[in-house]
Every structure is written in C-alpha cells, then in structure tokens.
C-alpha cells in the first residue's frame, strides 16, 4: 500500500491569450520559449503535474520567467489556471478538484489550510497594520473572533520567528526586509496549515539573515511536520531544504527527482547547465 | 399649491429609477445597490443621496422632518426642507412622531420610530471595506464572497493599539447575518436603534451613487469580538442642562463664562418637546 499524497496536482496550465490551432496542437515544439508567435499567447505553465506528501519539502527551481511563481499563484488561488486539477487529501474534499470550488470555498481553504510567503512582503502583509494584526488577519479570516486568543497565538509566533514582543505592535513598514519576511512566515503559520507555499523567500536578504530564515523553515518542518513547496532559483537553498525537486523551463517541468540526484547527476541539458553554473 | 413643474423636482423617469433601486435595496438588506445619482441643487456630499430618496418617495400626504446632527434648524436641514416643500407643497414638522418621512444626517431621533415612518439617512461613504481595499471591483467581490476579515481587522488593530475599539460613529454592522454595512456616521449610541427597527431605514449616498436599506424588523448587529463587547457612548450620571433628560445622546459643551463642561440633548426637537410638556404641566394648557 502506497502512501496517499497530501496534494495532487495534475496538468496545471496557465496561458495568457486565447491560443490558436498552431500552438494548441503542437504545444511545445512550435513555440519560441513559451510564446506563440502567431497568436501571441504566453504559456506561463504547461501541464505541470506533481504530488506532495505529508511532511515533505518539494523544491521548484528554474530561471526567471520559467513559470515558478505563476504555478504558486495558481495553487494558492491568486490566479485562476486555464486548466488543470488539484486534489487535496482532506475529509470532505476528497476527489474534488479544488480549482472548481466556489470562490468562497477557495478562500476558506486558502485561509485555513494553506499558508503563503511571497517573495515581496508587500503582497503578503498589510504594511500599515501592526505586525500582530497582520497575524490576526489570517486568524480572523479563518473565523476566529476571540482577541485574547489571537493575540497570544500572534505573540507566540512572533517569538518563534525571533521578533521581539515589544515590536509586535509596530507596522511592518518600519521593519527591515528580513524581519518583514519573518512576519510573513509567522502569518502563514498562524492557522497551523498542513501546506506552506514559499516563493523565493530568501531572495534579496543578506547571507546571515538568509541563514536565519532557512534555519527557521527547517525547524518548522521538523517541529510541525508541515508540507512545503519551496520555489527558488538559488540551488543552495534547494539543496538545503528540499527532499525532492522539480526543474522548470519555459513553463514546463523538464526534470524531477530526489534533490541530490538532480544536483549530482542532472539529465536534461538545461539542468546540467544550471548545476554547473553554480559558483 | 399649484405646481407648474414636475412633482418633487425630478422627472418621472428619474423617480422611477430611484424607486427601483430602493426596492431592490429593501429586498436585499444591507446590499449596496448602484443607482444613477442625479444632479440636485445642492452639492454632492451635502446629503444628495438622502434628498434623492426623499424626493422619489414623497407623496402629497406626507409630512417631512429633516435633521442635521440632531438639529432641525441647521442651514442644511432648512435648505433641504425648503427645496422639498417648494417642489411638492408637503407640510414640514419638527415633531418626530408627526413626521412620515424623516431625512437625517448622522442621527436617529430619540423618540422611537413607528412602522408608519420611513427614515432616510445621508451617507458619505457607503463602503465599510473602503479603507482596507481601494478598488470597488475587489470590495464587491469581498461582499459577494462574504469575506469581511478587513472590517474585523480594523477593529482588531484598534484593540491592539488602544485597548478598545475607537470608532466614534459609523461602527460597522452586519445586517440580516449577511452583509456588513456602514450605518452612515451615526454615533454608536444609535446603532442599537437599527436592530429590529419598526420603521423602514433607507440609506443614500449621492456622491458614491449607492442606495441601501434595512427593512423593518431586521436583525442588525454591531461587529464585536467575543471578548470585547460592543459598547455605546456612556453618559452615566450626566443629564441635559435644559430638560434634564437621561439615557439620550448628549452633546458636550463648555460654558464660556463658568468654564464648566455641560451636557445638552443632541436631538433638539426631543429636548424642546420635553420643555414644552414641562411648561404645560406648570402653567396649564393655554386656552
């Protein structure tokens, strides 16, 4: 008996544009990178499929514009995919394609079951509300109406991500980039979500802060057994965090496997290039 | 009075359109119905939404009362009364119980309203989520999906920063357990009068082109967290310096000569009525 994946993603496609006969029928071959020169459709993600198991960290690497972030936005319901299926192993949601749920149901799953850390904290935080309120927002959205409880959860999480309690009522606007990122992580964790999406969380942070954030992520995984999808173009981050890795190029998954395997013995030409260009 | 122009200022098409929006608003309590806000001879933001509802609603037998922050005699209230009177010829009154239509800016009268009455509130900003979300398209989606975390977040932030909610007026309410609504900037004191009100409550925002309503006997709850109850303004131990009324919304005034803080009924017609009754008791009915 095999273990049931927590999240199953099948053939997620996101195209910007209508698509034409030419690019629909010979999808990958007739495109310039991921762009159809006839109908000017951009294929941001093409037939992306993968499984995510409980407690696992899945890495996604690829160059800029390879569709990593679009994929994450599709999974977190920020963007509606053009086609595709997502199954979530949860009582009441079995065998239901999450993409076909009502917007209201999607919102609830997003607030209760998923956590997202964006590359840019502006997308994940309300910069003019205090750090503690930012964490409270996700709890409120999930239906919590008890201030004392939310405040204690918020303070506990801020301590966890090493933000001093005396700064909890300050606006993230006044925080450094690394601190903002850690507030985002605290916010994403507030509902004990089984799945976390991390989109380029260490990009733009200096090395020591990067190490802190990565340490934190690793701890969270070990402590709470959260499944994570980590998007990064930094192979060092992937090497440190991910158990399995997907390599994306021009919206397609070109290689997948154990992280060590991909880094030590890359098969696809692009992956080889990527791995050997590592300084 | 013989009128040479359309009854109630507007042409029939305009009144019909406003009535349709109003009917829809009554059918969906708390939902903001867009309407084509007409030009009226007062500036946008000076009660044009309320005025348009009043004009579309008023009939020859109606009696109108207009109040502005509790006062029947402020310039704005008087101008609106004059406009309606000159275009319809209906009677006006200061007495709350005598009126059939009450147009009000930011107060609900102290005298309980009856099912024969309609109160029309003027609204500057009908969208309770506007300070959280600038885009109208997005706030509409939030209403449709019943995602009101933004409205709650504002209250949560106030509690975090100041230890209590700091809304003075316009404390958001949830109507019929569905739509979160801005009750127009009435003081928190008046929020409770919205709940299971006998009178029909219509709210009009002329500048923002929205009409919404609370039908009679509808549940209206003020947003409050489990452990932070909704509190109204507290006037315990304070009474009106003129009529001695308690349990009403009081204005705080500083007596310029004695430099002492005094309190006075905000609802002037209520105060006057009490004073008149007192005099009648003392002097007897004038024959």
Interface residues (C-beta under 8 A of the other chain):
Chain A: X103 X104 X107 X111 X126 X129 X130 X132 X133 X136 X137 X140 X141 X145 X146 X147 X148 X150 X151 X169
Chain B: X132 X141 X144 X145 X146 X147 X149 X152 X153 X156 X157 X159 X160 X161 X225 X226 X227 X228
